[in-house]
Amino acid sequence: MSVLNWKHHTLIQALMSRGPLTEDELFNMFADVTEKSPSKYFEVIRGKDNDYLLKINKELSFVQMEMRCCRNQNDGGVCYGLVNTVPDEQSKLGTKYSVHTIALFKGVIEAIVQDVTAQGSISNIDALNIRLENQVQNGTGSECQEGPSQIPPALRNFSMSQRKKTLDELVRDNWLCQTPDGAIGLGARSYLDLRSWFNSSGIPSCEVCNEAGVKGKVCENEGCTARIHHYCLEKKISHSRGEIVCPSCGIQWHRGAAKTEVIEEEGDLNGPTQSQPPAGSKRQKLRAKTNIPAAASGCVSSQGSRSGSNRRITRASARLS
């Protein structure tokens, strides 16, 4: 007889049908199906002896899946979801998304993770103007650089209205999210499925929790790449009575909202402009390894995308004053 009972099955089926759940949603469902006290939830789900999750994951390992939790870097909340643990060629065939949807998704992810200011999002205009041809591979596995003839018709004829619908679909499916100011960020599903990729793709880790700092505050010292998640910094501030200093370079971090200096430059319409960083500056555009797991994108590796907008951040000061 299976180790799992109907209560385990209920949680699994909810995650499969609804997608990622917040901790509050899972908490309420757990309380309903188990009729256990709130303290029991934290004991069996969040505690060190989380036998409940261990039982579920032991059975799910047969189908190469796992029930996983992580923090949503947009708000710091804990979320739960089911993820594929083996991003092999077979899993790439299971995606419901079209070629242009996958290409746009990959381009948005790469634009976000390569942002040295760690905003965790890009503008809606930049997302709509992602160059999809940079996400296409030819039959040998390398990017297509042979000109328009090598670009699939689905991408060449991908209109702006179709891009908008595609972004809406990815937001609806929780791969992406829309911030209060209208920007496009990563959704809970991306943080769940791409967690391992984020941690191994060259994105600077948070100095507090050691998870990839996709969204957070960066050190105001241009020669330092340290960053801390907003929720980790708030916790650090609440436990500190003195000044907050950068764990990496020791410079004082001012308490307050982050400000980003943005320099408007006129770019070459035929391609990106070349700019030299200040002498001694180590903060350059991140070149993340772009072999995005098939579990999330259902596609193969690609090179970094370039935004269609001429506005770009040339100084990643991200002031914390």
C-alpha positions in Angstrom: 0.0 0.0 0.0 1.2 3.5 -0.8 2.7 5.6 2.0 0.7 8.5 0.9 -3.0 8.9 1.9 -5.8 11.1 0.5 -4.5 14.1 2.5 -1.1 14.0 0.7 -2.9 13.5 -2.6 -5.1 16.6 -2.0 -2.0 18.8 -1.5 -0.3 17.3 -4.6 -3.4 17.7 -6.8 -3.9 21.2 -5.7 -0.3 22.1 -6.6 -0.7 20.4 -10.0 -4.0 22.1 -10.9 -3.4 25.5 -9.4 0.3 26.0 -9.7 2.4 27.5 -7.0 0.7 28.2 -3.7 1.6 30.8 -1.1 2.3 29.6 2.4 -1.0 31.0 3.6 -2.9 29.1 0.9 -1.0 25.8 1.7 -1.5 26.5 5.4 -5.3 26.8 5.0 -5.5 23.7 2.9 -3.3 21.7 5.3 -5.5 22.7 8.2 -8.6 21.7 6.3 -7.5 18.2 5.2 -5.5 17.3 8.4 -7.6 19.1 11.0 -4.4 19.8 12.8 -3.5 23.0 14.8 -1.4 25.8 13.2 1.6 24.8 15.3 1.5 21.4 13.8 1.7 22.9 10.3 5.0 24.6 11.1 6.3 21.4 12.7 5.6 19.0 9.8 6.0 21.4 6.8 8.5 24.1 7.9 10.2 22.2 10.8 13.5 20.3 10.6 11.6 17.0 10.9 9.3 17.7 8.0 8.2 14.1 7.6 5.1 15.2 5.6 7.2 16.7 2.8 9.7 13.9 2.9 7.0 11.3 2.3 5.5 13.2 -0.6 8.9 13.8 -2.2 9.9 10.2 -1.8 6.9 9.1 -3.8 7.2 11.9 -6.3 10.9 11.0 -7.0 9.6 8.0 -9.1 8.2 10.4 -11.6 11.2 12.7 -11.2 9.3 15.5 -9.5 9.6 17.3 -6.2 7.5 19.4 -3.9 9.7 22.4 -3.2 9.4 25.7 -1.3 11.3 28.9 -1.9 11.0 32.6 -1.2 9.4 34.8 -3.8 12.0 37.6 -4.1 9.2 40.1 -5.1 7.7 40.1 -1.7 9.8 37.7 0.4 6.8 35.4 0.9 7.3 31.6 1.0 5.7 29.7 -1.9 5.3 26.0 -2.7 5.1 24.1 -6.0 5.9 21.0 -7.9 9.0 21.0 -10.0 10.6 18.7 -12.5 14.0 17.5 -11.1 15.4 16.1 -14.4 15.5 18.7 -17.2 16.3 16.2 -20.0 15.4 16.1 -23.6 12.1 14.3 -22.9 10.9 17.0 -20.6 11.5 19.6 -23.3 8.8 17.9 -25.4 6.2 18.3 -22.7 5.9 22.1 -22.9 2.6 23.6 -24.0 4.2 26.8 -25.1 5.0 27.8 -28.7 8.5 28.6 -30.0 8.0 32.4 -29.8 6.5 32.2 -26.3 9.6 30.3 -25.1 12.0 32.7 -26.9 10.3 35.7 -25.3 10.3 34.1 -21.9 14.0 33.3 -22.1 14.8 36.8 -23.3 12.9 38.4 -20.4 14.7 36.1 -17.9 18.1 36.9 -19.3 17.5 40.6 -19.3 16.4 40.5 -15.7 19.2 38.4 -14.3 21.9 40.4 -16.2 20.7 43.7 -14.6 23.6 44.7 -12.3 21.2 46.9 -10.3 19.2 43.8 -9.2 15.8 45.5 -9.8 14.3 42.0 -10.5 12.3 43.4 -13.3 12.4 45.2 -16.7 10.1 47.7 -18.1 7.1 46.5 -20.1 8.5 48.3 -23.2 11.8 46.5 -22.9 10.1 43.2 -22.5 8.0 43.8 -25.6 11.1 44.7 -27.6 13.3 41.7 -26.6 15.2 40.5 -29.7 13.8 37.0 -30.1 16.3 36.0 -32.8 19.0 35.9 -30.1 17.1 33.0 -28.5 17.0 30.7 -31.6 19.3 27.9 -32.2 20.1 26.1 -35.4 20.3 22.4 -35.8 23.9 22.2 -34.5 22.9 23.7 -31.1 24.5 27.1 -31.7 22.7 30.4 -32.1 21.4 31.3 -35.5 23.5 34.2 -36.9 23.0 33.6 -40.6 20.5 36.4 -41.0 16.7 36.6 -41.3 16.5 33.5 -43.5 17.5 31.3 -40.5 14.9 32.8 -38.2 11.7 30.8 -38.0 8.7 32.5 -39.6 6.9 32.4 -36.2 9.5 34.8 -34.8 9.8 37.0 -37.9 6.0 37.5 -37.9 5.6 37.9 -34.1 3.7 41.2 -33.9 3.7 43.5 -30.9 0.1 42.6 -30.1 1.1 38.9 -30.0 4.0 39.7 -27.7 1.6 41.5 -25.4 -0.7 38.5 -25.3 2.2 36.2 -24.7 3.4 38.3 -21.7 -0.1 38.2 -20.3 -0.1 34.4 -20.7 3.2 34.0 -18.9 2.0 36.4 -16.1 -1.2 34.4 -15.8 0.7 31.1 -15.6 2.9 32.6 -12.9 6.2 32.4 -14.8 6.3 36.2 -14.9 4.6 38.8 -12.8 3.6 42.4 -13.3 4.8 44.8 -10.6 2.6 47.7 -9.3 4.4 50.2 -11.5 3.7 48.1 -14.6 7.2 46.4 -15.0 7.7 42.8 -15.8 9.3 40.6 -13.2 9.8 36.9 -12.4 6.8 35.0 -11.1 6.7 32.4 -8.3 7.0 29.5 -10.7 10.2 30.9 -12.1 11.7 31.2 -8.6 10.7 27.6 -7.9 11.7 25.9 -11.1 14.8 28.0 -11.8 16.2 28.1 -8.3 19.1 25.8 -9.1 19.9 27.6 -12.3 19.9 31.0 -10.6 22.3 29.7 -8.0 24.8 28.4 -10.6 24.5 31.0 -13.4 26.8 33.6 -12.0 24.2 35.8 -10.3 25.8 37.3 -7.2 24.4 35.6 -4.1 22.6 37.4 -1.2 25.2 38.1 1.5 22.7 37.0 4.1 20.9 33.8 2.9 23.3 32.8 0.1 20.5 32.4 -2.5 20.9 34.1 -5.9 20.1 37.8 -5.5 17.9 38.3 -8.6 16.1 41.2 -6.8 17.6 43.1 -4.0 19.8 46.0 -2.9 23.3 46.3 -4.2 26.3 47.9 -2.5 26.7 51.6 -3.4 30.4 51.0 -3.9 30.8 50.5 -7.6 33.8 48.2 -7.2 31.7 45.8 -5.1 29.2 43.3 -6.4 27.6 42.5 -3.0 23.8 42.4 -2.9 21.2 41.6 -0.3 17.5 40.7 -0.8 15.2 43.4 0.4 13.5 41.1 3.0 16.9 39.9 4.2 18.1 43.5 4.6 15.0 44.4 6.6 15.6 41.5 8.9 19.2 42.4 9.3 18.3 46.1 10.1 15.6 45.0 12.6 18.3 43.0 14.5 21.0 45.6 14.3 21.3 48.6 16.6 24.3 50.1 15.0 25.2 51.0 11.4 24.8 48.5 8.6 27.9 47.9 6.6 28.5 45.9 3.4 29.6 42.3 4.4 31.9 42.4 1.4 33.7 45.7 1.3 32.8 47.2 4.7 31.3 50.5 3.3 28.3 51.8 5.3 24.9 51.0 3.9 22.4 53.8 4.6 18.9 52.8 5.8 16.3 53.8 3.3 14.8 53.1 -0.1 17.1 52.3 -3.0 17.6 54.8 -5.7 19.0 53.9 -9.1 21.0 56.4 -11.2 20.0 56.0 -14.8 21.9 57.7 -17.6 20.1 58.3 -20.8 22.2 57.6 -23.8 21.6 57.7 -27.5 22.3 54.3 -28.8 23.1 53.2 -32.3 19.8 52.1 -33.9 21.7 49.3 -35.8 23.1 47.8 -32.6 24.1 48.2 -29.0 26.6 51.0 -28.1 30.0 50.2 -26.6 30.8 52.0 -23.4 33.8 51.7 -21.1 33.2 51.3 -17.4 35.0 53.7 -15.0 38.6 52.7 -14.2 38.8 50.1 -11.5 35.1 49.3 -11.7 34.3 45.7 -11.4 30.5 46.1 -11.8 29.8 45.1 -15.4 26.8 43.6 -17.0 26.3 40.0 -15.8 26.9 37.3 -18.4 24.8 34.5 -16.9 25.1 31.0 -18.2 21.9 30.8 -20.2 21.2 27.1 -20.3 17.7 27.6 -18.8 16.3 24.3 -17.5 13.8 22.5 -19.8 11.4 22.2 -16.9 10.7 25.9 -17.1 11.2 26.8 -20.7 11.1 23.6 -22.7 13.9 24.9 -24.9 17.6 24.8 -25.4 20.4 27.2 -24.4 20.8 30.7 -25.8 22.9 33.8 -25.6 22.1 36.9 -23.7 19.3 39.1 -25.1 19.5 42.8 -25.9 16.7 45.1 -25.3 15.1 47.0 -28.1 15.1 50.2 -26.1 17.8 52.8 -26.4 17.6 53.5 -22.7 20.1 51.5 -20.7 21.6 51.7 -17.2 25.3 52.6 -17.5 26.0 53.1 -13.9 24.9 50.5 -11.4 25.1 52.6 -8.3 21.7 51.6 -6.8 22.0 54.1 -4.0 20.7 53.0 -0.6 20.5 56.4 0.9 
